[in-house]
Amino acid sequence: MLGVVNRILLAVAGAVLLAAGIVLLTGWWPLHGRHAPLLTAGARHRYWHADGWWWWAVLAGLGVVVLLALWWLLSQLRRSRLPAVVVDTGDGAFALLRGRALEEAVAAEAGALDGVAGCRVALRGRRGSPALRVALELEPQAVPADTLAAVAGPVLTHARTSAGLAELPAEARLKVTSHRAQRVT
């Protein structure tokens, strides 16, 4: 969702800057020409006095903009990876399994499969209910259905049992390695 918000904010900022540039370059409304003042004497008298609703509306609008900017900044700084997974040891206590260790183990096991050129794994979700995002780069001769079945079967089952999790949902993204066409001579 954060990527969608970033794209929308970028599009809105671009549209506003484009409109402001066109208005400034052409001297069009609300500037009333290139040599007219930006604020007329009547507008300055009407808006710049402390009475009325004008300043309250400006301050409320700026407050909303500042709160939205802070929300966006904090969402950018938030980590998307899960640092640790809670593992039930069976004796009533709990242990923490590092997220990077689980990621590396799944990546090593999935990368060793037949037809896999590369593998990246990210652990997401919450400590009690983690989820994996697996990005597989397949070799040109690999069969995607077989590779996906191998990842969904033994690899994820091994990760689930070794981490002591009842379920470990995963999202797999497959990409084929680019290769040159073979020439027959």
Buried (B, 14 or more C-beta within 10 A) or exposed (E): EEEEEEEEEEEEEEEEEEEEEEEEEEEEEEBEEEEEEEEEEEEEEEEEEEEEEEEEEEEEEEEEEEEEEEEEEEEEEEEEEBEBBBBEEEEEEEEEBEBBEBBEBBBEBBBEBEBBBBBBBBBBBEBEBBBBBBBBBBBEEBEBEEBBEBBEEEBBEEBBEEBBBEEBBBEBEBEBEEEEEEEEE
